[in-house]
Amino acid sequence: MSAGKSTPRQSGAYEAMQSENEELAEIRRAVRSLCDEFPGEYWRAKDAAREYPDEFVDALTKAGFLAALIPTEYGGSGLKLDAAAVIMEEIQASGCNGGAAHAQMYIMNTLLRYGSEGQKSEYLPKIATGELRLQAFGVSEPTSGTDTLSLKTRAVRDGDEYVINGQKIWTSRAEHSDLMLLLARTTPREEVEKKTEGLSMFLVDMREVIGKGMAIKPIRTMMNHSSCEVFFDDMRIPASALVGEEGKGFRYILSGMNAERILIAAECIGDARWFIDQAKTYASDRKVFARPIGQNQGVQFPIARCYAQMRAAELMVRHAAQVYDEGGNAGEEANMAKLLASEASWAAADMCVQTFGGFGFAEEYDVERKFREARLYTVAPISTNLILSYLAEHVLGLPRSY
Ligand SMILES: Cc1cc2nc3c(=O)[nH]c(=O)nc-3n(C[C@H](O)[C@H](O)[C@H](O)COP(=O)(O)OP(=O)(O)OC[C@H]3O[C@@H](n4cnc5c(N)ncnc54)[C@H](O)[C@@H]3O)c2cc1C
């Protein structure tokens, strides 16, 4: 017996937003309309050439979306994380790639919370207008991997400057950003009481140091993500680039990571929606054995399952954003949102390729491009294992594993 007749969803429409307030629904519509100007052909050309989508990032900036979290007194919209999450979700659900611009949203949080008034008034208005881009986040290093506390990049105070030596890897968008939020060790690990101390955060004006202590080398990857290695060789930055207190950088990073995880999770929900929508439309149109392939339960059930998985993950993403916006500690919810949403988007990506059959591999449908792009999020910015480890140890109280 059916649970009640409901009207099939329209292609491209997403009615879950009905439970949202009008402001968020309006943001969705506005993002969607901007994204309509950047169709599959645009992304395919950028992907093939491994080019940064400057036009798209400029359009997002001009429309004010990348300044969503910047307070109004600095020229932004002063919105909360739930609005930023809706922006990122809708970009992905439109088939675009928010990976080109998402860092500005989640790095922003660290600058807003811990930056000095001087840093905020100098940089935020320029970031809001697009004069400056804050898109580079230098944490990962080749030798330390996920073990951030073992990172080796050193910042040594010398008068009113810091001298930086070391190397970062996977610093995405470094070639397309003016500012970088950089994590470096200011006190050697052996000299700190707690191993979480001794790391510091810097807001580096890259325009001043490229070719003068900073060198950038792009890494060609599976998808178009503009990731780079960044080398520091006696790079001098003013002491005023320090964000917050010296030695407290790890704490700042941890607090910023909740925002990052919620925003990435929202992107994954958008990706899952895109894959489900594509699969639904294709399965309804494609006829094999003289009937739509979507008439076969072997084709429609995986789509329905992915839809249910996406909707469940979406609830956790919204809940996490709410806890965060209300000022609570969203560690548990942000981690679960990222885990569930990245798994939902990857399941939907796999299902979509299967639904398309051979055409899932043809570039012109964008499925293979989105499939490659969606693969990232169970690995970065934090891998599934590390999220499970957080939940096991910090939420469930199981013994520490590392
Ligand atoms: C395209 C791309 C863009 C990125 N952009 C940025 C960026 O802009 N800025 C930045 O700082 N970083 C960035 N990263 C880095 C990203 O955050 C890391 O790749 C990610 O955190 C995993 O670290 P790792 O690659 O060093 O893996 P490793 O730490 O080497 O881990 C490898 C595997 O082992 C598992 N593992 C490791 N330790 C444990 C353990 N104790 N228990 C169980 N499993 C374990 C991990 O889960 C993972 O699956 C990016 C990465 C990629 C691929």
The ligand as a Gaussian input file, in Angstrom:
#p B3LYP/6-31G(d) Opt

LIG

0 1
 C       42.677000      18.299000      -3.868000
 C       43.095000      18.562000      -2.462000
 C       42.970000      19.852000      -1.953000
 C       43.415000      20.129000      -0.659000
 N       43.403000      21.426000      -0.201000
 C       44.022000      21.739000       0.961000
 C       44.210000      23.099000       1.354000
 O       43.766000      24.022000       0.675000
 N       44.914000      23.347000       2.495000
 C       45.429000      22.343000       3.266000
 O       46.063000      22.646000       4.290000
 N       45.260000      21.040000       2.925000
 C       44.585000      20.724000       1.795000
 N       44.441000      19.410000       1.420000
 C       45.039000      18.360000       2.249000
 C       43.991000      17.483000       2.910000
 O       43.438000      18.166000       4.006000
 C       44.696000      16.173000       3.310000
 O       44.984000      15.485000       2.098000
 C       43.849000      15.328000       4.200000
 O       43.700000      15.958000       5.451000
 C       44.494000      13.958000       4.425000
 O       45.848000      14.112000       4.770000
 P       47.003000      13.316000       3.966000
 O       46.719000      13.462000       2.527000
 O       48.316000      13.783000       4.431000
 O       46.752000      11.821000       4.351000
 P       47.507000      10.975000       5.469000
 O       47.500000      11.686000       6.766000
 O       48.796000      10.517000       4.914000
 O       46.502000       9.745000       5.571000
 C       46.375000       8.772000       4.524000
 C       45.246000       7.823000       4.873000
 O       45.525000       7.178000       6.123000
 C       44.461000       7.383000       7.023000
 N       44.993000       7.572000       8.398000
 C       46.056000       8.332000       8.791000
 N       46.222000       8.248000      10.120000
 C       45.246000       7.438000      10.588000
 C       44.873000       6.965000      11.879000
 N       45.534000       7.323000      12.979000
 N       43.810000       6.127000      11.986000
 C       43.126000       5.744000      10.889000
 N       43.416000       6.152000       9.635000
 C       44.458000       6.982000       9.489000
 C       43.743000       8.643000       6.570000
 O       42.380000       8.591000       6.951000
 C       43.918000       8.568000       5.052000
 O       42.860000       7.827000       4.490000
 C       43.938000      19.091000       0.145000
 C       44.010000      17.791000      -0.367000
 C       43.623000      17.527000      -1.643000
 C       43.774000      16.125000      -2.181000

